[in-house]
Amino acid sequence: MIVDDQGMVRAGFGVLLNAQPDIEVVGEAVNGEEGVRRVAELRPDVVLMDVRMPVMDGLEATRRILGDAGDDAPKVLMLTTFDLDDYVYEALRAGASGFLLKDASATELADAVRVVAAGDALLSPSVTRRLIAEFSRLGGRRPPSGRRLEELTERETEVLTLVARGLSNGEIARELVVAEQTVKTHFGRILMKLGLRDRPQAIVYAYEVGLVRPGD
């Protein structure tokens, strides 16, 4: 589903995505408020969500969509005009699975939808750097919201630390001298134990509880 106040964006993305054999656009919305209603009606797997919209912006819409849906929540991919958008930090805290530039090519658009639909995060190195900078500006550590870091094993804590520093699974595997599949298994357990949805939320969590600090 596409939520954007610009008709040309909705139409263009709709044409590109419907041309893919494995993707179907089930609906559109012109603002966040309508988007929340339509998501409840249509129950899409992925929502392309513009950040800046009238009536209700994409951040508030994302909070409401993901706050109400529980385990059946769709994946939300934020649409931005540039990848250092001021809303990166708040969007990740709201539960967005990643970011997509509005000038993305047809291939990039389709690949992004597939990535988040599969449960992975679309988080570029520049977005990770922006997130770290924002934590630095805000002073870093916050309360852990009742989630317990102590539940993780020593190796899981190590993996989470490296994830928070922006390393990919392959880079973590080389760092720890293990198979990449082993890293994926550890990370899956981390998400389950901490009640987190994906990589962006894991990075946010690691900084908020002080496991990693800006500049580490």
C-alpha positions in Angstrom: 0.0 0.0 0.0 1.2 3.5 -0.9 0.6 6.5 1.5 1.7 9.8 0.0 0.0 13.2 -0.6 1.5 13.5 -4.1 -0.7 11.9 -6.7 2.2 11.6 -9.1 4.3 9.6 -6.6 1.4 7.3 -5.8 0.7 6.7 -9.5 4.3 6.3 -10.5 5.2 3.9 -7.7 1.9 2.0 -8.3 2.7 1.4 -12.0 6.3 0.3 -11.3 5.3 -2.1 -8.5 2.3 -3.6 -10.3 4.6 -4.4 -13.2 6.5 -6.8 -10.9 5.2 -10.4 -11.0 5.4 -10.9 -7.2 4.1 -7.5 -6.0 0.6 -6.1 -6.0 -0.5 -2.6 -4.9 -3.7 -3.2 -3.0 -4.5 0.4 -2.1 -3.4 4.1 -1.7 -4.0 6.9 0.8 -3.4 10.7 0.5 -2.4 11.3 4.2 -1.5 9.4 7.4 -5.0 9.5 8.8 -6.5 7.8 5.7 -3.5 5.5 5.6 -4.2 4.2 9.1 -7.8 3.4 8.1 -6.9 1.8 4.8 -4.2 -0.4 6.4 -6.8 -1.7 8.9 -9.2 -2.5 6.0 -6.7 -3.9 3.5 -4.1 -5.5 5.8 -1.1 -5.1 3.4 2.2 -6.8 4.0 4.2 -3.6 3.3 3.3 0.1 3.5 5.3 2.8 1.6 4.9 5.8 3.9 5.7 9.4 3.1 7.1 11.3 6.1 5.7 14.8 5.5 1.9 14.8 4.8 -1.0 17.0 5.8 -3.7 16.0 8.3 -1.4 13.3 9.9 2.3 12.9 9.1 3.9 9.6 8.3 5.5 9.2 11.8 2.3 9.4 13.7 0.6 7.1 11.1 3.4 4.6 11.5 3.1 4.7 15.3 -0.6 4.0 15.1 -0.4 1.3 12.5 2.4 -0.6 14.3 0.9 0.0 17.7 -2.4 -1.5 16.9 -1.5 -4.4 14.7 0.5 -6.7 17.1 2.1 -9.7 15.4 0.2 -9.0 12.2 1.7 -5.6 11.7 2.8 -4.7 8.2 6.4 -3.6 7.4 6.6 0.2 7.0 9.1 1.6 4.5 9.5 5.4 4.9 9.7 7.5 1.7 12.1 10.4 2.0 13.6 13.0 -0.3 17.1 12.4 0.9 18.5 9.7 3.2 19.6 12.2 6.0 16.1 13.2 6.7 15.6 14.9 10.0 13.0 12.3 10.9 15.2 9.2 10.7 15.6 8.7 14.4 11.9 9.1 15.2 10.9 6.9 12.3 13.1 4.1 13.6 11.7 4.5 17.1 8.2 4.3 15.6 9.1 0.9 14.2 9.9 1.7 10.5 11.8 -1.1 8.8 13.9 1.3 6.6 14.0 4.2 4.2 13.7 4.6 0.5 14.5 7.7 -1.6 11.7 9.0 -3.7 13.9 9.1 -6.7 14.7 5.4 -6.4 14.8 3.4 -9.6 12.2 0.7 -10.4 14.7 -2.0 -9.5 15.6 -0.3 -6.2 11.9 0.2 -5.3 10.9 -3.4 -6.0 14.0 -4.7 -4.2 13.3 -2.5 -1.2 9.7 -3.9 -0.9 11.0 -7.4 -1.1 13.6 -6.9 1.5 11.3 -5.5 4.1 8.5 -8.0 3.2 11.0 -10.8 4.0 11.5 -9.3 7.5 14.9 -7.7 6.9 15.7 -4.0 7.4 16.7 -1.5 4.7 19.2 0.6 6.6 22.0 2.2 4.7 25.4 3.1 6.3 24.5 6.8 6.0 21.2 6.3 7.9 23.1 4.4 10.6 25.5 7.3 10.9 22.6 9.7 11.2 21.1 7.6 13.9 24.3 7.5 15.9 24.7 11.3 15.5 21.2 11.8 16.8 21.9 9.7 19.9 25.0 11.8 20.5 23.0 15.0 20.2 20.3 13.7 22.6 22.8 12.6 25.2 22.7 8.8 24.5 21.4 6.6 27.2 17.7 6.2 28.0 15.8 3.8 30.2 15.6 0.3 28.8 11.7 0.2 28.7 11.5 -2.9 30.8 13.4 -5.1 28.3 16.2 -7.1 29.9 19.7 -7.1 28.3 20.7 -9.7 30.9 18.7 -12.3 29.0 21.3 -12.3 26.2 24.2 -14.7 26.2 27.8 -13.3 26.0 28.0 -14.0 22.3 24.5 -12.5 21.6 25.6 -9.4 23.4 28.7 -9.2 21.3 26.6 -9.6 18.1 24.2 -6.9 19.2 27.1 -4.5 19.9 28.5 -5.1 16.4 25.1 -4.6 14.8 24.7 -1.3 16.6 28.0 -0.2 15.2 26.6 -0.6 11.8 28.3 -3.9 10.7 26.5 -6.2 8.3 26.0 -9.9 9.1 28.9 -10.7 6.8 31.2 -8.2 8.5 30.2 -9.5 11.9 30.9 -13.1 10.8 34.4 -12.1 9.7 35.0 -10.2 12.9 33.9 -13.2 15.1 35.3 -15.8 12.8 32.0 -17.7 12.4 29.6 -18.5 9.6 27.3 -15.8 8.5 24.3 -18.2 9.1 25.5 -18.4 12.8 25.3 -14.6 13.0 21.8 -14.7 11.6 20.8 -17.3 14.2 22.2 -15.2 17.0 20.5 -12.1 15.8 17.2 -13.9 15.5 17.4 -14.9 19.1 18.3 -11.4 20.1 15.2 -10.0 18.5 13.1 -12.7 20.1 14.5 -12.3 23.6 14.2 -8.5 23.6 10.9 -8.3 21.8 12.3 -6.3 18.9 11.1 -6.3 15.3 14.2 -5.8 13.2 17.7 -4.4 12.8 16.7 -0.7 13.2 14.9 -1.3 16.4 17.9 -3.4 17.7 20.3 -0.5 17.0 18.0 2.0 18.7 17.7 -0.4 21.7 21.5 -0.9 22.0 22.1 2.8 22.2 19.2 3.5 24.6 20.3 1.0 27.2 23.9 2.1 26.9 25.3 -1.1 25.4 27.0 1.1 22.8 27.6 4.8 23.0 28.2 7.4 20.2 31.9 7.5 19.5 32.6 3.8 20.5 
